[in-house]
Amino acid sequence: MKSLVLTIDGMSCNHCLNAVNKALDSLPGLTVRAVHMGRAEVDLADDGPDSDAVVAAIDEAGYNVSHVEVAA
């Protein structure tokens, strides 16, 4: 299992939090640990999505990921 901490630009309200949560929840093999204003923490299963797929899902929701920190 791998953990990601994502810095997300453009989040400013509860709608933003819900949109990012929904985008992340749509990815199989990903567990959302927390979503805060400007930040998300997720765990990826070994057979789950890669970090590029996570960033793409957030981008599709309308937000920009400016930094991804990977922890093994």
C-alpha positions in Angstrom: 0.0 0.0 0.0 1.2 3.5 -0.8 0.0 6.8 0.7 -0.3 10.1 -1.1 -0.7 13.6 0.2 -2.0 16.0 -2.5 -1.9 19.7 -2.4 -4.9 21.0 -4.3 -5.4 24.5 -5.6 -8.8 26.2 -6.2 -10.7 24.7 -3.2 -12.6 27.4 -1.3 -15.9 25.9 0.1 -17.8 22.8 1.1 -18.9 22.2 -2.5 -15.2 22.0 -3.4 -14.6 19.5 -0.6 -17.5 17.4 -1.7 -16.5 17.5 -5.4 -12.9 16.3 -4.6 -14.3 13.6 -2.2 -16.6 12.4 -4.9 -13.9 12.3 -7.5 -11.6 10.3 -5.2 -14.3 7.9 -4.1 -14.9 7.0 -7.8 -11.5 5.4 -8.0 -11.5 1.7 -7.1 -8.5 0.6 -5.0 -8.3 4.0 -3.3 -9.2 4.8 0.3 -9.8 8.5 1.2 -8.2 9.2 4.6 -9.1 12.9 4.7 -10.0 15.8 2.5 -9.4 19.3 3.8 -9.4 22.7 2.1 -6.4 22.5 -0.3 -5.3 19.0 0.7 -6.2 15.4 0.4 -4.7 12.3 1.9 -5.4 8.9 0.3 -4.1 5.3 0.5 -3.7 3.3 -2.7 -4.0 -0.5 -2.8 -1.2 -2.3 -4.5 -3.6 -3.1 -7.4 -5.2 0.4 -7.2 -4.8 3.5 -9.3 -1.4 5.2 -9.7 -0.8 8.8 -8.7 -1.4 10.0 -12.3 -4.9 8.6 -12.2 -5.6 10.3 -8.9 -4.4 13.6 -10.2 -6.5 13.2 -13.4 -9.6 12.5 -11.3 -9.1 15.7 -9.4 -8.4 17.6 -12.5 -11.6 16.3 -14.1 -13.5 17.6 -11.0 -12.1 21.1 -11.8 -9.2 21.4 -9.4 -5.5 21.6 -9.9 -3.1 19.4 -8.0 0.1 21.4 -7.5 2.1 18.9 -5.5 2.0 15.1 -4.8 3.9 13.7 -1.8 4.3 9.9 -2.0 5.0 7.8 1.2 5.6 4.1 0.8 
